[in-house]
Amino acid sequence: MRTLVKFSAVKSTAVKSTAVKLTAVAGVAAVLALSACSSNDAATGTDAAISLENCGQTVTLAEPATAAVTVNQGATESALAIGAQKQLVGTAYLDDAIAPQWADAYRSIEVLSDKYPDREQLLQKRPDLVTASYSSAFDDKALGSRQSLAGLDIATYVSPFGCADTSKRPAPSWDAIAAEIDDYGVLFGRADAATKVNTTMRTTLAELATRNAGAGTSVMWWDAQTDSPSVGGRDGGPQLVMDAVGATNAFAQLSGNWATTGWESVLKADPDVIVLIDADWDPAQAKRAYLESDPALRDLTAVRNQAFVVIPFSESTPGARLIDGATRLSAALAK
């Protein structure tokens, strides 16, 4: 099991259901890889002071970050997506493998810890900025509060989907994801690269909407747990992905990004396809084995037809990787 509270707790109820604006996205890996390699593609006006609002706090920097630390995979990949790897002095905490298009860039950065580094490890890097996917990073048991780091002239940023104050979290939409990428462009002085990432995302979304590969298909998005399965609800990344490909969420009646349900409900829903989330703490293969070995569950339509789609956890949460999850699901449903 994961050692962090998962997105349903720290990550999740972020996000009220809203119709996905298929303002839409395509060749994401190619262009994202290009933007990641363009380490000299800085924004104009990089000498100007930076000030932006984040989770009810104002993030200020005298200039774009040059010695940042990213914790949580989403934060790291958001920085890599805009080609900011040379502006990072450390990183920590993955859920699964870094996306192939950013793997080389990731290897150039010092990994401070498998999980959250302690405060001393962090301060030894003398960072000017720390970014995280979840507010749990700034707990006293992890890096310390954002206020305490501000007192040391260290700016901090949390994904808007992970704000500690849930009222500050945006409703789930691809536009909200683009806004977070834009924030990274501002923080690292790479606005042009952020615009390229978002343009690619929107182009891909438009293409996925045209393909509509999931039309008429019901999908169970299974994150973790076998006693009371945690599934994708109507208010987060999984719903955005399913909407993007035209599929029906078998558990759209459940609120939250992730929601707990029972196997009786799964048997009643009898989904056409089951998405198996693959994460270090709960691999997809273990979930598939559970379904195929249970006398009742192996009678599900998806299990009988071996209609499984494996998606990395990092492609199921709002951020730079979510569009890859949509592309992956579309391709699987089109077969």
Secondary structure, 3 states (H helix, E strand, C coil): CCCCCCHHHHHHCCCCCCCCCCCCCCCHHHHHHHHHHCCCCCCCCCCCCEEEEECCEEEEECCCCCCEEEECHHHHHHHHHCCCHHHEEEEECCCCCCCHHHHHHHHCCCEEECCCCCHHHHHHCCCCEEEECCHHHHCCCCCCCHHHHHCCCCEEEECHHHCCCHHHCCCCCHHHHHHHHHHHHHHCCCHHHHHHHHHHHHHHHHHHHHHCCCCCCEEEEEEECCCCCEEECCCCHHHHHHHHHCCEECCCCCCCCEEECCHHHHHHHCCCEEEEEEECCECHHHHHHHHHHCCCHHHCHHHHCCCEEEEEHHHCCCCCCHHHHHHHHHHHHHC
